[in-house]
């Protein structure tokens, strides 16, 4: 008896009107009719409909779908091979799109509205996104974290380059103090630590002495931060932490 147009529409997730249209243009003419003259679709008709919907999903216009399906030299295996090739290409493209969207999401999460090339240009080997999850876990519920997100969301590539260059210069000066033998609790080292705290307050969030001390502990407790500071000068992570603590005590 075959399947009614309503049943096929339900199977395939299309409208009855769509099936009527396919019939009218000769793309999918049901193989049978009921005694009352209603369309009845055979299993072969359902196979053809599946092929139609596949090619439509890939963006082929109906006239091209008809040519593909009515090719006298094509066989079912040829269609399957073609579908596999097209699906593989579509999957690759969707994976590229997903990666691009994920990159954009991560950039927005960090408040860094830059392309990957621009972020690499600005931050070099230090990737601030690497620390995004940890920062959110530690401080996501704090006003300081929300303030930092608000501020950095408006920064341009040039802003980030300037800020990064200034921060790098500050780290270099602290490294020089270490190399010159100044103790972490010397006035020079504590003044540099205070400049470090004010830099964070000026560009990211209001950094209290208590919060700054917590950052200092993180510099030696988190191997990623430790590696970053050690790459500037060996021993800098611990030295900066001690200078920060000394400065906090001086202002406590």
PyMOL commands that set and color helices and strands:
alter all, ss='L'
color gray80, all
select helices_A, chain A and resi 5-12+16-24+43-57+62-69+76-110+116-123+128-139+143-152+157-179+187-203+209-221+223-232+236-250
alter helices_A, ss='H'
color red, helices_A
select strands_A, chain A and resi 3-4+32-33+39-41
alter strands_A, ss='S'
color yellow, strands_A
deselect
rebuild
show_as cartoon
